[in-house]
């Protein structure tokens, strides 16, 4: 079934925004009477029937289903250069990450500003959710200074990706803790500064490693996010399911 996004989903009549109306008419070639699945940022879904195409697509909704339980995972990372940031947003969105926080660190090179960049990322996250049939749309936070972000993090529920050879292998950490962190921090390509490492250590955050190879920001973020998402999703399965 075709899938369309709407900002707020309630029983009754829904009128889509300009972007989704265009997608329904010109890309999906939907017509009056077609049935689609609607989803909103919170992960609620509904079957709906198109009853208007112009000037905006409108649909009739009879029943709205609440969002199922999904892992609540936050990825906080430095921002990659160029279109690699777009790729990062797309892949985190497909994996099912709940929130991405772009970090400003001591060695960050990219400091995105202005609404246009964040609007673009929101569109990418929305499209990733539509295509992957994930629950909800990944939230994208404003650019946040690392020192500020650390004040919001529960150190018992957070891990920091580190290139320190003494860091715990990530899979070993997950097996030992028998739980997944709900927040992962990934530094810039230049690495964390000594002061940042000291600050995070003092706050009780655990440093973990993805191996000996040095990964780009976006690669490390997606690999770590994928591991945590799979493990956390498995933990949410009912006991009688494999």
N, C-alpha and C positions, 0 to 999 in steps of 0.2 A: 504494500500500500504506500502511495506517495505521502511524503511527510513535509509539513509546513510549520514555520515558527510564528508564534504570536506573543506579544508582550505580557498579556494577562488572559488567562483561560477560565471562563465561567460558562455555565449552561445558558443557552439563549442564542443570540446572533452575534457573530464575531466579524469585524471588518479588519482585514489585514493591512499592514503598512505598505508603503510604496514598493519597497524592495521585494517583499514576499509576494505581493500582487503581481509584479512583473515576472517573478520566477514561476508562479503558477500559470500565468497566461502564455508567456513567450518561451519558457524553457520546458516546462512539463506539459504544455499544451492541454491543460485541463479545461473542461467545459462544464456548463451548468448540469447538475445532477451527479457529477463525479463525487465519490467518497474519498476522503483523505484522513490522515492522522495529524492532529495538531499537537504541538508541545510548547510549553512555556519555560522560562528560565528556572523555575523551581522544580521542574521535572514532571509536572502533571501532564497527562495526555488525554485526548478525547478523539472519538471518531466524529467527523463532521461532513456535511453535504454542501457542496457549493450551490448557492442560489443567486449569485450575482457576479459578473465579471468586470463591469465598468461602473464608475470610474476606478473603484477599488474592488478587489475580490471580497465577497462576503459569504459566510457559511452559517449553517444551522448546527448548533451543538445541543445534544440532549443530555449527555452524561459525561462527567469529568472524573477520571481516575486519579487518585492520589499517587504521588511519586513513591516508588518502592525504595527500600533501604539500600543505600550505596555507600561505599567508603568516602569519608570526608577528608580528602588529602589536599594539602597545600604545598605547592612548589614555589620557593622563593629563590630567585636566581638573578645574577647579573644579566644584562641585556646583550645578546649577541649582535654582531655587526650586520648591517644590511638586511637582505631578505631572509637571513638565517633566523631572525627574530620571528618573522611571519611563520616560518616552518615550525619553530618551537611551539608557538601558540596553536597551530593546527594540530600537531601531534599530541600535545598535552590535552587538547580538547577531545581528540578521538579516544585517547586512553581512558578518559573519564575523570580527570583531575578536577576537583571542585573549585580551586582558586589558584591563580598565578600572581605572585607579587614581584614586579620588576624591582631589583635592588640597586641602590647607589652605594658602591663600595669604594674603598681607598684606591683601588686600581681599575675601577670601571672606566671604559672608554666611551661607551654609548650612554647618553642621558636623555631619553626621549621626553619631549615636551610638546604641549599643544594637544588639542582635542582630536585633530585629524588622525594622528598615529594611533591613539587609543580607540577611536571609532573604527578604524580599519581592523584592529585586532579583535574588537568585539564582533565585527562581521565575520571574520575568519573563524572565531570560536563558535559562532552560531551555525555557520555552514558545516563545520566539523561535527557538531552535535547532530545536525539533520542527517548527514550522510552516514554517520556511524551508529545512529539510533541509540545514542547514549541518553542517560537520564539527565535532563536539565542542560544548562549552558554554563561553561566555565566562567567564573567571575574573574575579571582582570582588575587588579588594584592599581592605584596611582603609583608612580615612581616613589619608592620609600627608602629613606636612608637606613642602612643596616643597623645603626645604633638605635634608631627608633623602633624598627621591626623587632629587635631582640627583646624589647620591653614587653612585647605582646605575646611572646612565645613561652609555652610551658616546657622547660628543659627536659622533663621526663617523657615528653611526647615529640621531641624533635631530634634530628640528626643532621650533621654537617658533612658533606662530601669533602674528603681531604686527600691530598697526595702524600701526606706523611707516611713513610713506610711502617710506622708503628701503629697506624690506624687499624681498627678492627675491620676485617673483610665484611662487606655489607650482608652477605648471606649468612655468615656466622653470627653476626649481630642479631639478625631476625630469628635465627634458630634458638639463640640463647635467651632472648627477651620474650619469645612466644607472643609477641605482639608487633604491630607495625607502627612506625612513627607517623603521626598525622601531619608533620611538617618536615620538609627536606630543604636544606639550604645549599646552594651551589654558587661558588664564587666565580670571578672573571677568569679569563684565560691567563692573566698574570698571577693568579692565585690570591689567596687571602694575605693581607699584610700581617706582620708579626703582632701588631697591636690588636687586630681583629681576632686572630687566633687566641691570644691571651684573654680577650674579653669573652669570647664564646666558651672557652674552657672554664673561666671563672664563674660563668652562669650555669655550668653543669651540662652543657651540650656535648653529646658524644660524637667524636670524629669517626667516620666510616670510609672505607675504600672500595672502589669498583675494580681494583686490580692495578697492575703495574703500568699500563699504558696511560698516557696523558690524553684525555678526551676534551673536545671542544665543549663549551658551555651547553649548547643545545643537545649534543649527543649524550653527555653525562646526565642532563636533566631528564631526557626521554627514557634512557635506560633505567635509571633509578625509579622514575615514576612508574614504568611498566612493571618492574619487580614488585614494588609496594602495592600497586593496584591489584595485581593478580593474587598476591598473598592475602591482602585485606578482603578481597571479594570472596575468596575461599572461606575465610573465617565467618562471613555473613551467611553462608549456606546453612540450612537446617541440618541438625545432627543426622537425620535419616537419609540425607542425600550424599552421593559420592563426592 
